[in-house]
């Protein structure tokens, strides 16, 4: 399997996982220059930005460990642009950044470790993205 096929397999599995738990998938693979949101899901008043990391069962680095500070900044920036393009205001939802760590073996998903609120828009991350003048909607 190619990296793209493995990634899609993991994202498909996470979409099913979320739908089984009452989430609505609003978007997949929202791309901007320099970043991408794998899944945008909604449940109640939460809009969840989901980063999916699919790894072999015996991988040295977990998917959770693979989401670096740099990746977090790109996801936050992509979320702001997503909301701007979709006409979503900052008070329309509670925003949450989740990570799905998907394990597979022999082309089959073996486990999904889903972490809600894996990180947030703390001031120091936003300052690094937007400077001292925080991005406003």
Secondary structure, 3 states (H helix, E strand, C coil): CCHHHHHHHHHHHHHHHHHHCCCEEEEEEEEECCEEEEEEEEECCEEEEEEEEEEECCCCCCHHHHCCHHHHHHHHHHHHHHHHHHCCCCCCCEEEEEEEEEEEECCEEEEEEEEEEEECCCHHHHHHHHCCCCCCC
